């Protein structure tokens, strides 16, 4: 199992635990309402807002997180088979417009699901160089001078394109080529 699948599976298991907790809150509120209408308006409002509201909110949040996991898997599969990374091609494969693809991919990339990835706004394509997960797209290489740079934070040796910045492969601190 690669790093991405491991992360998604771990998140899915955690989300399922939170779903159970949210369901318990929801049913506690419902049980409280059915057991104590004679307790007064304060008690009823507490059950509705305190338990039922939190339970519904928790179930909704876990639903959104599971949808994000489905999106990540969907885009990982499409990007693995899309050598150009063109957003229009990805959109046609998925069956949505390019703006939706760009918005969803931006969310996925911002959350760090794909390493070494970004959306190139000039070419309107996603560039992913995530060999660990078998995804390499949008790679139109130009002859670039590579510098060997020693990280000032951890003293690790990194290869960085001349004049470019990247994160250290080891400590994830920014380094300049």
Buried (B, 14 or more C-beta within 10 A) or exposed (E): EEEBEEBBEEBEEEBEEBBEBBBEBBEBBBEBBEEEEEEEEEBBEBBBEBBBBBBBEBBEBBEEBBEBBEBBBBBBEBBBEBEBBBBEBBBEBBEEEBEEBBEBBEEBBEEEBBBBBBBEEEBEBBBBBBEEBEBBBBEEEEEEEEBEBEBEEBEBEBEBEEEEEBBBBEBEEEBEB
